[in-house]
Amino acid sequence: MKFLLDSYSLLLTCPPETALRDIESSLSELNLTLGYHPSQKVRTLGEALTKRIPNLLSERYGEIDDLCVSLKALQRGPLIQTKNVPRSATGPDFKKILASGNGFVLVEVTLRVSPKPEKRAGALIRWKNREGLAGFLKLFWASGIRPSRFQKKGSKALTIALEGFSDVVEAEMSELRTMARQTRGTLHAGS
């Protein structure tokens, strides 16, 4: 696979026709990850960008639009290139315009990559009533914990998946236990 990795800035540049599984496989060998697991079947990076396929790990890594730092695209004329700027920069989001298709052909994509997580852990938390879950959610969203997955299971339970550096995952799991206890929930931890 042809790609350029800036290991200092953790930026990966590759053609849009690159298969997502090839990107993840190559990054895995370098102990890195894109952190993009599409919610539906998609083969190439360009397809994920143009269709804006949601990321199952968006809570932790962001959507494909967030992972995309810059693009190069062709339209009947000169090459158009967006700059590598932070998401907080002001102005229109030309990446979305270029990735939408609309007469543009993607030539090159630059993505943000992350270190591969040292540890993964999961938790199932149950409450006897909805009020317990509601109280937990208020505490959870205020805590700053960034799960890789978060899913409600009915009206009185949810699952949370964590990943990252070992000490961070352990601290976040400890905080989840405390919040579950405070809201009279029962936490069942797993890997």
C-alpha positions as CSV (number, residue, x, y, z in Angstrom):
1,M,0.0,0.0,0.0
2,K,1.3,3.4,-0.9
3,F,1.1,5.9,2.0
4,L,3.1,8.5,3.8
5,L,3.2,8.5,7.6
6,D,4.3,11.5,9.6
7,S,5.0,9.7,12.8
8,Y,5.7,12.9,14.7
9,S,2.4,14.5,13.9
10,L,0.6,11.2,13.6
11,L,-0.8,12.0,10.1
12,L,-1.3,9.4,7.4
13,T,-1.5,10.5,3.7
14,C,-2.8,8.0,1.1
15,P,-4.9,7.8,-2.1
16,P,-8.7,7.6,-1.6
17,E,-8.9,4.2,-3.3
18,T,-6.9,2.6,-0.5
19,A,-8.9,-0.2,1.2
20,L,-9.7,0.5,4.8
21,R,-8.6,-2.9,6.0
22,D,-5.2,-2.3,4.3
23,I,-4.8,1.0,6.2
24,E,-5.7,-0.5,9.5
25,S,-3.4,-3.6,8.9
26,S,-0.4,-1.4,8.0
27,L,-1.0,0.9,10.9
28,S,-1.3,-2.1,13.3
29,E,2.2,-3.2,12.4
30,L,3.4,0.2,13.6
31,N,1.3,0.0,16.8
32,L,-1.1,2.7,15.5
33,T,-4.8,2.7,14.6
34,L,-7.1,4.9,12.5
35,G,-9.8,4.2,15.0
36,Y,-12.4,4.0,12.2
37,H,-14.8,1.1,12.2
38,P,-17.7,1.9,9.8
39,S,-21.2,1.1,10.8
40,Q,-21.9,-0.5,7.4
41,K,-19.9,-2.3,4.8
42,V,-17.5,0.0,3.0
43,R,-14.3,-0.9,1.1
44,T,-12.3,2.2,0.4
45,L,-11.3,5.4,2.3
46,G,-12.9,7.5,-0.5
47,E,-16.2,5.6,-0.2
48,A,-16.2,6.2,3.5
49,L,-15.6,9.9,3.0
50,T,-18.0,10.6,0.2
51,K,-20.8,8.6,1.8
52,R,-19.9,9.9,5.3
53,I,-20.4,6.4,6.8
54,P,-20.7,6.7,10.7
55,N,-17.9,5.4,12.9
56,L,-18.8,2.8,15.6
57,L,-15.9,4.2,17.7
58,S,-16.9,7.9,17.2
59,E,-17.1,8.6,20.9
60,R,-13.4,8.0,21.2
61,Y,-11.9,8.8,17.8
62,G,-14.5,10.9,16.0
63,E,-16.3,10.5,12.7
64,I,-14.5,10.1,9.4
65,D,-14.9,13.8,8.8
66,D,-13.0,14.4,12.1
67,L,-10.3,12.0,11.2
68,C,-9.8,13.6,7.8
69,V,-7.3,16.5,8.2
70,S,-6.9,17.6,4.6
71,L,-7.8,16.6,1.0
72,K,-6.5,17.0,-2.5
73,A,-9.1,17.0,-5.2
74,L,-9.4,17.7,-8.9
75,Q,-12.2,19.5,-10.7
76,R,-12.1,20.5,-14.3
77,G,-9.1,22.7,-13.7
78,P,-6.3,23.0,-11.2
79,L,-5.6,20.8,-8.2
80,I,-7.5,22.0,-5.1
81,Q,-5.9,21.3,-1.7
82,T,-7.1,22.0,1.8
83,K,-4.7,23.0,4.5
84,N,-3.7,20.9,7.5
85,V,-5.4,23.1,10.1
86,P,-7.1,22.3,13.4
87,R,-10.8,21.6,13.4
88,S,-11.3,24.8,15.4
89,A,-10.2,27.0,12.5
90,T,-13.0,29.2,11.3
91,G,-14.6,29.4,7.8
92,P,-16.4,26.9,5.6
93,D,-15.4,23.3,5.8
94,F,-14.0,22.7,2.3
95,K,-13.2,19.1,3.2
96,K,-16.9,18.3,3.3
97,I,-17.5,20.1,0.0
98,L,-14.7,18.3,-1.8
99,A,-15.5,14.9,-0.3
100,S,-19.2,15.2,-1.3
101,G,-18.4,14.3,-4.9
102,N,-20.3,17.1,-6.7
103,G,-17.8,17.1,-9.6
104,F,-14.7,16.7,-7.5
105,V,-12.4,13.7,-7.7
106,L,-10.4,12.9,-4.6
107,V,-6.7,12.5,-5.3
108,E,-5.2,12.3,-1.8
109,V,-6.4,12.2,1.8
110,T,-4.6,13.0,5.0
111,L,-5.9,11.4,8.2
112,R,-5.2,11.7,11.9
113,V,-4.1,8.4,13.4
114,S,-3.7,7.4,17.1
115,P,-1.5,5.1,19.1
116,K,-3.0,1.6,19.4
117,P,-4.6,1.2,22.8
118,E,-2.6,-0.6,25.4
119,K,-5.7,-1.9,27.2
120,R,-9.4,-2.5,26.5
121,A,-12.1,-3.0,29.1
122,G,-15.9,-3.1,29.1
123,A,-18.7,-2.7,31.6
124,L,-22.3,-3.6,31.8
125,I,-24.2,-1.4,34.3
126,R,-27.8,-2.1,35.4
127,W,-30.2,-0.2,37.6
128,K,-33.5,-1.2,39.2
129,N,-35.2,2.0,37.9
130,R,-34.8,4.6,35.1
131,E,-33.9,7.3,37.7
132,G,-30.7,5.5,38.5
133,L,-29.7,5.4,34.8
134,A,-30.6,9.1,34.4
135,G,-28.5,10.1,37.4
136,F,-25.6,8.1,36.1
137,L,-25.8,9.7,32.7
138,K,-25.6,13.2,34.2
139,L,-22.5,12.1,36.2
140,F,-21.0,10.3,33.2
141,W,-21.2,13.1,30.7
142,A,-19.8,15.5,33.2
143,S,-16.8,13.2,34.0
144,G,-14.9,13.7,30.8
145,I,-14.6,9.9,30.2
146,R,-14.3,9.2,26.5
147,P,-15.5,5.7,25.8
148,S,-14.8,3.9,22.5
149,R,-18.4,2.6,22.6
150,F,-21.5,3.5,24.6
151,Q,-24.8,1.8,24.2
152,K,-28.1,1.9,26.1
153,K,-29.6,-1.5,26.7
154,G,-33.3,-0.9,27.3
155,S,-34.4,1.7,29.9
156,K,-32.3,0.4,32.8
157,A,-28.9,-0.7,31.5
158,L,-26.0,0.3,29.3
159,T,-22.7,-1.0,28.1
160,I,-19.5,1.1,28.0
161,A,-16.3,0.1,26.3
162,L,-13.0,1.8,27.2
163,E,-9.6,1.8,25.5
164,G,-6.3,3.6,25.8
165,F,-3.3,3.7,28.1
166,S,-3.6,1.1,30.9
167,D,-3.5,3.6,33.7
168,V,-6.1,5.7,32.1
169,V,-8.5,2.8,31.4
170,E,-8.1,1.6,35.0
171,A,-8.8,5.1,36.3
172,E,-11.9,5.5,34.1
173,M,-13.1,2.0,35.2
174,S,-12.7,3.0,38.8
175,E,-14.7,6.2,38.2
176,L,-17.4,4.2,36.5
177,R,-17.6,1.9,39.5
178,T,-17.9,5.0,41.8
179,M,-20.6,6.6,39.6
180,A,-22.6,3.3,39.4
181,R,-22.4,2.9,43.2
182,Q,-23.6,6.5,43.7
183,T,-26.6,5.9,41.5
184,R,-27.4,2.5,43.0
185,G,-26.3,0.6,39.9
186,T,-24.5,-2.7,39.6
187,L,-21.4,-2.8,37.4
188,H,-20.2,-6.0,35.8
189,A,-16.7,-5.5,34.3
190,G,-15.2,-7.5,31.4
191,S,-12.4,-7.2,28.8
